[in-house]
Amino acid sequence: MALSAFAAVAVSLAVSPLAAAEITDLSVHLDYPGDLDPWYVEAWVTCDPAANPITVPVSFTDNGKPLTQSRGTGSCSYGKTNTQVVFKPTSVGAHHIVATQYKPDGSVLSTMSKDVNVTELPSNCGPSASGGSSSLCRLFTGSAGN
């Protein structure tokens, strides 16, 4: 009897939208050709198109400060969706980017981080004399971890 009760609880958790959501990848982009906001952070999250919401919202920070200018959330296809936020650093050097999903009680559901080293600020980026992307718009990524 206890085993069947445990199985029923396990099944109900498996279909919960909170149980399905998990950050699976985090990347930092810059100088994307033709993009209005070329510097951005993107998190890929598992999703369930039958759930409402399809995934738990993602919050982003840069060195502990919130990144709030959203670029939007993609649709749920193949069990994943992406959430993007503008990343415009104001200082060169190390940046610790964190993507976090929170449960309704405020505890962490899923998190992932990436360390990046910014060598030039976004305002210094632009077309080079040859018409291509400036070599000043480069970012060296470090380690990524959960």
Biotite code that builds the C-alpha atoms (Angstrom):
import biotite.structure as struc

atoms = struc.array([
    struc.Atom([0.000, 0.000, 0.000], chain_id="A", res_id=1, res_name="MET", atom_name="CA", element="C"),
    struc.Atom([2.786, 2.428, 0.922], chain_id="A", res_id=2, res_name="ALA", atom_name="CA", element="C"),
    struc.Atom([4.594, 1.630, -2.315], chain_id="A", res_id=3, res_name="LEU", atom_name="CA", element="C"),
    struc.Atom([1.536, 2.445, -4.437], chain_id="A", res_id=4, res_name="SER", atom_name="CA", element="C"),
    struc.Atom([1.063, 5.734, -2.555], chain_id="A", res_id=5, res_name="ALA", atom_name="CA", element="C"),
    struc.Atom([4.708, 6.609, -3.241], chain_id="A", res_id=6, res_name="PHE", atom_name="CA", element="C"),
    struc.Atom([4.244, 5.795, -6.942], chain_id="A", res_id=7, res_name="ALA", atom_name="CA", element="C"),
    struc.Atom([1.203, 8.086, -7.130], chain_id="A", res_id=8, res_name="ALA", atom_name="CA", element="C"),
    struc.Atom([3.191, 10.971, -5.625], chain_id="A", res_id=9, res_name="VAL", atom_name="CA", element="C"),
    struc.Atom([6.078, 10.343, -8.036], chain_id="A", res_id=10, res_name="ALA", atom_name="CA", element="C"),
    struc.Atom([3.718, 10.430, -11.021], chain_id="A", res_id=11, res_name="VAL", atom_name="CA", element="C"),
    struc.Atom([2.079, 13.686, -9.895], chain_id="A", res_id=12, res_name="SER", atom_name="CA", element="C"),
    struc.Atom([5.514, 15.330, -9.490], chain_id="A", res_id=13, res_name="LEU", atom_name="CA", element="C"),
    struc.Atom([6.643, 14.136, -12.899], chain_id="A", res_id=14, res_name="ALA", atom_name="CA", element="C"),
    struc.Atom([3.875, 16.060, -14.669], chain_id="A", res_id=15, res_name="VAL", atom_name="CA", element="C"),
    struc.Atom([4.252, 19.211, -12.580], chain_id="A", res_id=16, res_name="SER", atom_name="CA", element="C"),
    struc.Atom([5.417, 22.244, -14.602], chain_id="A", res_id=17, res_name="PRO", atom_name="CA", element="C"),
    struc.Atom([7.968, 23.006, -11.871], chain_id="A", res_id=18, res_name="LEU", atom_name="CA", element="C"),
    struc.Atom([9.467, 19.548, -12.107], chain_id="A", res_id=19, res_name="ALA", atom_name="CA", element="C"),
    struc.Atom([9.830, 19.876, -15.889], chain_id="A", res_id=20, res_name="ALA", atom_name="CA", element="C"),
    struc.Atom([11.651, 23.212, -15.840], chain_id="A", res_id=21, res_name="ALA", atom_name="CA", element="C"),
    struc.Atom([15.429, 23.162, -15.697], chain_id="A", res_id=22, res_name="GLU", atom_name="CA", element="C"),
    struc.Atom([18.120, 25.445, -17.084], chain_id="A", res_id=23, res_name="ILE", atom_name="CA", element="C"),
    struc.Atom([20.161, 23.276, -19.460], chain_id="A", res_id=24, res_name="THR", atom_name="CA", element="C"),
    struc.Atom([22.488, 25.816, -21.089], chain_id="A", res_id=25, res_name="ASP", atom_name="CA", element="C"),
    struc.Atom([23.692, 29.383, -20.519], chain_id="A", res_id=26, res_name="LEU", atom_name="CA", element="C"),
    struc.Atom([25.604, 31.444, -23.053], chain_id="A", res_id=27, res_name="SER", atom_name="CA", element="C"),
    struc.Atom([26.824, 35.032, -23.411], chain_id="A", res_id=28, res_name="VAL", atom_name="CA", element="C"),
    struc.Atom([26.615, 36.575, -26.880], chain_id="A", res_id=29, res_name="HIS", atom_name="CA", element="C"),
    struc.Atom([27.984, 39.775, -28.309], chain_id="A", res_id=30, res_name="LEU", atom_name="CA", element="C"),
    struc.Atom([28.427, 41.475, -31.632], chain_id="A", res_id=31, res_name="ASP", atom_name="CA", element="C"),
    struc.Atom([25.791, 39.311, -33.329], chain_id="A", res_id=32, res_name="TYR", atom_name="CA", element="C"),
    struc.Atom([25.514, 40.587, -36.949], chain_id="A", res_id=33, res_name="PRO", atom_name="CA", element="C"),
    struc.Atom([22.335, 42.502, -37.685], chain_id="A", res_id=34, res_name="GLY", atom_name="CA", element="C"),
    struc.Atom([21.096, 42.401, -34.087], chain_id="A", res_id=35, res_name="ASP", atom_name="CA", element="C"),
    struc.Atom([19.830, 45.606, -32.463], chain_id="A", res_id=36, res_name="LEU", atom_name="CA", element="C"),
    struc.Atom([21.094, 44.509, -29.032], chain_id="A", res_id=37, res_name="ASP", atom_name="CA", element="C"),
    struc.Atom([24.169, 42.446, -29.912], chain_id="A", res_id=38, res_name="PRO", atom_name="CA", element="C"),
    struc.Atom([25.273, 41.842, -26.302], chain_id="A", res_id=39, res_name="TRP", atom_name="CA", element="C"),
    struc.Atom([22.945, 39.412, -24.552], chain_id="A", res_id=40, res_name="TYR", atom_name="CA", element="C"),
    struc.Atom([22.714, 36.426, -22.245], chain_id="A", res_id=41, res_name="VAL", atom_name="CA", element="C"),
    struc.Atom([20.635, 33.414, -23.264], chain_id="A", res_id=42, res_name="GLU", atom_name="CA", element="C"),
    struc.Atom([19.405, 30.543, -21.124], chain_id="A", res_id=43, res_name="ALA", atom_name="CA", element="C"),
    struc.Atom([17.886, 27.376, -22.566], chain_id="A", res_id=44, res_name="TRP", atom_name="CA", element="C"),
    struc.Atom([15.252, 25.801, -20.334], chain_id="A", res_id=45, res_name="VAL", atom_name="CA", element="C"),
    struc.Atom([13.241, 22.597, -20.529], chain_id="A", res_id=46, res_name="THR", atom_name="CA", element="C"),
    struc.Atom([9.550, 23.282, -21.052], chain_id="A", res_id=47, res_name="CYS", atom_name="CA", element="C"),
    struc.Atom([6.190, 21.568, -21.362], chain_id="A", res_id=48, res_name="ASP", atom_name="CA", element="C"),
    struc.Atom([3.901, 23.020, -24.074], chain_id="A", res_id=49, res_name="PRO", atom_name="CA", element="C"),
    struc.Atom([0.844, 21.562, -22.302], chain_id="A", res_id=50, res_name="ALA", atom_name="CA", element="C"),
    struc.Atom([1.655, 23.329, -19.004], chain_id="A", res_id=51, res_name="ALA", atom_name="CA", element="C"),
    struc.Atom([0.674, 26.836, -17.971], chain_id="A", res_id=52, res_name="ASN", atom_name="CA", element="C"),
    struc.Atom([3.132, 28.479, -17.835], chain_id="A", res_id=53, res_name="PRO", atom_name="CA", element="C"),
    struc.Atom([5.222, 26.385, -20.206], chain_id="A", res_id=54, res_name="ILE", atom_name="CA", element="C"),
    struc.Atom([8.280, 27.028, -18.006], chain_id="A", res_id=55, res_name="THR", atom_name="CA", element="C"),
    struc.Atom([9.262, 28.878, -14.850], chain_id="A", res_id=56, res_name="VAL", atom_name="CA", element="C"),
    struc.Atom([10.641, 32.394, -15.564], chain_id="A", res_id=57, res_name="PRO", atom_name="CA", element="C"),
    struc.Atom([14.419, 32.877, -15.485], chain_id="A", res_id=58, res_name="VAL", atom_name="CA", element="C"),
    struc.Atom([16.146, 35.700, -13.574], chain_id="A", res_id=59, res_name="SER", atom_name="CA", element="C"),
    struc.Atom([19.635, 36.860, -14.582], chain_id="A", res_id=60, res_name="PHE", atom_name="CA", element="C"),
    struc.Atom([22.405, 38.656, -12.683], chain_id="A", res_id=61, res_name="THR", atom_name="CA", element="C"),
    struc.Atom([25.799, 40.076, -13.632], chain_id="A", res_id=62, res_name="ASP", atom_name="CA", element="C"),
    struc.Atom([28.176, 40.180, -10.639], chain_id="A", res_id=63, res_name="ASN", atom_name="CA", element="C"),
    struc.Atom([25.111, 40.056, -8.395], chain_id="A", res_id=64, res_name="GLY", atom_name="CA", element="C"),
    struc.Atom([23.254, 42.915, -10.135], chain_id="A", res_id=65, res_name="LYS", atom_name="CA", element="C"),
    struc.Atom([20.001, 42.071, -11.944], chain_id="A", res_id=66, res_name="PRO", atom_name="CA", element="C"),
    struc.Atom([19.905, 42.097, -15.730], chain_id="A", res_id=67, res_name="LEU", atom_name="CA", element="C"),
    struc.Atom([16.364, 43.224, -16.410], chain_id="A", res_id=68, res_name="THR", atom_name="CA", element="C"),
    struc.Atom([16.041, 44.402, -20.016], chain_id="A", res_id=69, res_name="GLN", atom_name="CA", element="C"),
    struc.Atom([14.432, 41.321, -21.536], chain_id="A", res_id=70, res_name="SER", atom_name="CA", element="C"),
    struc.Atom([14.865, 40.341, -25.160], chain_id="A", res_id=71, res_name="ARG", atom_name="CA", element="C"),
    struc.Atom([11.993, 37.889, -24.868], chain_id="A", res_id=72, res_name="GLY", atom_name="CA", element="C"),
    struc.Atom([11.245, 34.240, -24.474], chain_id="A", res_id=73, res_name="THR", atom_name="CA", element="C"),
    struc.Atom([11.062, 31.725, -27.294], chain_id="A", res_id=74, res_name="GLY", atom_name="CA", element="C"),
    struc.Atom([8.293, 29.235, -27.908], chain_id="A", res_id=75, res_name="SER", atom_name="CA", element="C"),
    struc.Atom([8.369, 25.734, -26.481], chain_id="A", res_id=76, res_name="CYS", atom_name="CA", element="C"),
    struc.Atom([9.557, 23.333, -29.165], chain_id="A", res_id=77, res_name="SER", atom_name="CA", element="C"),
    struc.Atom([11.267, 19.979, -28.807], chain_id="A", res_id=78, res_name="TYR", atom_name="CA", element="C"),
    struc.Atom([10.941, 20.327, -25.025], chain_id="A", res_id=79, res_name="GLY", atom_name="CA", element="C"),
    struc.Atom([13.136, 23.444, -24.754], chain_id="A", res_id=80, res_name="LYS", atom_name="CA", element="C"),
    struc.Atom([12.694, 27.197, -24.883], chain_id="A", res_id=81, res_name="THR", atom_name="CA", element="C"),
    struc.Atom([15.113, 30.067, -24.583], chain_id="A", res_id=82, res_name="ASN", atom_name="CA", element="C"),
    struc.Atom([15.001, 33.259, -22.547], chain_id="A", res_id=83, res_name="THR", atom_name="CA", element="C"),
    struc.Atom([17.216, 36.198, -23.425], chain_id="A", res_id=84, res_name="GLN", atom_name="CA", element="C"),
    struc.Atom([18.204, 39.365, -21.583], chain_id="A", res_id=85, res_name="VAL", atom_name="CA", element="C"),
    struc.Atom([20.360, 42.296, -22.742], chain_id="A", res_id=86, res_name="VAL", atom_name="CA", element="C"),
    struc.Atom([23.928, 42.246, -21.374], chain_id="A", res_id=87, res_name="PHE", atom_name="CA", element="C"),
    struc.Atom([25.673, 45.633, -21.525], chain_id="A", res_id=88, res_name="LYS", atom_name="CA", element="C"),
    struc.Atom([28.580, 45.566, -19.077], chain_id="A", res_id=89, res_name="PRO", atom_name="CA", element="C"),
    struc.Atom([29.806, 48.892, -17.705], chain_id="A", res_id=90, res_name="THR", atom_name="CA", element="C"),
    struc.Atom([33.242, 47.621, -16.689], chain_id="A", res_id=91, res_name="SER", atom_name="CA", element="C"),
    struc.Atom([35.943, 45.509, -18.282], chain_id="A", res_id=92, res_name="VAL", atom_name="CA", element="C"),
    struc.Atom([37.208, 42.435, -16.490], chain_id="A", res_id=93, res_name="GLY", atom_name="CA", element="C"),
    struc.Atom([35.549, 39.468, -14.834], chain_id="A", res_id=94, res_name="ALA", atom_name="CA", element="C"),
    struc.Atom([31.756, 39.099, -14.919], chain_id="A", res_id=95, res_name="HIS", atom_name="CA", element="C"),
    struc.Atom([29.918, 36.286, -13.131], chain_id="A", res_id=96, res_name="HIS", atom_name="CA", element="C"),
    struc.Atom([26.626, 35.691, -14.980], chain_id="A", res_id=97, res_name="ILE", atom_name="CA", element="C"),
    struc.Atom([23.954, 33.666, -13.166], chain_id="A", res_id=98, res_name="VAL", atom_name="CA", element="C"),
    struc.Atom([20.602, 32.413, -14.486], chain_id="A", res_id=99, res_name="ALA", atom_name="CA", element="C"),
    struc.Atom([18.161, 31.242, -11.804], chain_id="A", res_id=100, res_name="THR", atom_name="CA", element="C"),
    struc.Atom([14.621, 29.885, -11.655], chain_id="A", res_id=101, res_name="GLN", atom_name="CA", element="C"),
    struc.Atom([12.767, 30.220, -8.357], chain_id="A", res_id=102, res_name="TYR", atom_name="CA", element="C"),
    struc.Atom([9.960, 28.083, -6.936], chain_id="A", res_id=103, res_name="LYS", atom_name="CA", element="C"),
    struc.Atom([6.838, 29.905, -5.692], chain_id="A", res_id=104, res_name="PRO", atom_name="CA", element="C"),
    struc.Atom([8.195, 29.654, -2.115], chain_id="A", res_id=105, res_name="ASP", atom_name="CA", element="C"),
    struc.Atom([11.364, 31.567, -3.144], chain_id="A", res_id=106, res_name="GLY", atom_name="CA", element="C"),
    struc.Atom([13.720, 28.582, -3.056], chain_id="A", res_id=107, res_name="SER", atom_name="CA", element="C"),
    struc.Atom([15.912, 27.842, -6.085], chain_id="A", res_id=108, res_name="VAL", atom_name="CA", element="C"),
    struc.Atom([14.484, 25.433, -8.639], chain_id="A", res_id=109, res_name="LEU", atom_name="CA", element="C"),
    struc.Atom([17.370, 25.540, -11.136], chain_id="A", res_id=110, res_name="SER", atom_name="CA", element="C"),
    struc.Atom([20.496, 27.637, -11.630], chain_id="A", res_id=111, res_name="THR", atom_name="CA", element="C"),
    struc.Atom([23.514, 27.844, -13.929], chain_id="A", res_id=112, res_name="MET", atom_name="CA", element="C"),
    struc.Atom([26.426, 30.268, -14.076], chain_id="A", res_id=113, res_name="SER", atom_name="CA", element="C"),
    struc.Atom([29.130, 31.334, -16.500], chain_id="A", res_id=114, res_name="LYS", atom_name="CA", element="C"),
    struc.Atom([32.245, 33.414, -15.893], chain_id="A", res_id=115, res_name="ASP", atom_name="CA", element="C"),
    struc.Atom([33.309, 35.738, -18.712], chain_id="A", res_id=116, res_name="VAL", atom_name="CA", element="C"),
    struc.Atom([36.107, 38.260, -19.145], chain_id="A", res_id=117, res_name="ASN", atom_name="CA", element="C"),
    struc.Atom([35.031, 41.454, -20.913], chain_id="A", res_id=118, res_name="VAL", atom_name="CA", element="C"),
    struc.Atom([37.934, 43.107, -22.726], chain_id="A", res_id=119, res_name="THR", atom_name="CA", element="C"),
    struc.Atom([36.042, 46.055, -24.279], chain_id="A", res_id=120, res_name="GLU", atom_name="CA", element="C"),
    struc.Atom([32.727, 47.691, -23.425], chain_id="A", res_id=121, res_name="LEU", atom_name="CA", element="C"),
    struc.Atom([29.730, 47.570, -25.795], chain_id="A", res_id=122, res_name="PRO", atom_name="CA", element="C"),
    struc.Atom([29.936, 51.333, -26.466], chain_id="A", res_id=123, res_name="SER", atom_name="CA", element="C"),
    struc.Atom([33.398, 50.782, -27.975], chain_id="A", res_id=124, res_name="ASN", atom_name="CA", element="C"),
    struc.Atom([32.072, 48.280, -30.501], chain_id="A", res_id=125, res_name="CYS", atom_name="CA", element="C"),
    struc.Atom([31.192, 49.134, -34.036], chain_id="A", res_id=126, res_name="GLY", atom_name="CA", element="C"),
    struc.Atom([32.099, 48.606, -37.665], chain_id="A", res_id=127, res_name="PRO", atom_name="CA", element="C"),
    struc.Atom([35.788, 48.607, -38.471], chain_id="A", res_id=128, res_name="SER", atom_name="CA", element="C"),
    struc.Atom([37.299, 50.673, -41.269], chain_id="A", res_id=129, res_name="ALA", atom_name="CA", element="C"),
    struc.Atom([37.047, 47.627, -43.538], chain_id="A", res_id=130, res_name="SER", atom_name="CA", element="C"),
    struc.Atom([33.297, 47.352, -42.875], chain_id="A", res_id=131, res_name="GLY", atom_name="CA", element="C"),
    struc.Atom([33.486, 44.169, -40.806], chain_id="A", res_id=132, res_name="GLY", atom_name="CA", element="C"),
    struc.Atom([32.970, 43.737, -37.089], chain_id="A", res_id=133, res_name="SER", atom_name="CA", element="C"),
    struc.Atom([35.453, 45.537, -34.926], chain_id="A", res_id=134, res_name="SER", atom_name="CA", element="C"),
    struc.Atom([38.115, 43.448, -33.249], chain_id="A", res_id=135, res_name="SER", atom_name="CA", element="C"),
    struc.Atom([37.311, 45.488, -30.128], chain_id="A", res_id=136, res_name="LEU", atom_name="CA", element="C"),
    struc.Atom([34.021, 43.614, -29.761], chain_id="A", res_id=137, res_name="CYS", atom_name="CA", element="C"),
    struc.Atom([35.445, 40.423, -28.358], chain_id="A", res_id=138, res_name="ARG", atom_name="CA", element="C"),
    struc.Atom([34.741, 38.506, -25.211], chain_id="A", res_id=139, res_name="LEU", atom_name="CA", element="C"),
    struc.Atom([36.808, 35.670, -23.777], chain_id="A", res_id=140, res_name="PHE", atom_name="CA", element="C"),
    struc.Atom([34.746, 33.120, -21.914], chain_id="A", res_id=141, res_name="THR", atom_name="CA", element="C"),
    struc.Atom([35.960, 31.228, -18.906], chain_id="A", res_id=142, res_name="GLY", atom_name="CA", element="C"),
    struc.Atom([34.408, 28.281, -17.157], chain_id="A", res_id=143, res_name="SER", atom_name="CA", element="C"),
    struc.Atom([30.727, 27.481, -17.054], chain_id="A", res_id=144, res_name="ALA", atom_name="CA", element="C"),
    struc.Atom([29.141, 25.597, -14.217], chain_id="A", res_id=145, res_name="GLY", atom_name="CA", element="C"),
    struc.Atom([25.948, 24.778, -12.387], chain_id="A", res_id=146, res_name="ASN", atom_name="CA", element="C"),
])
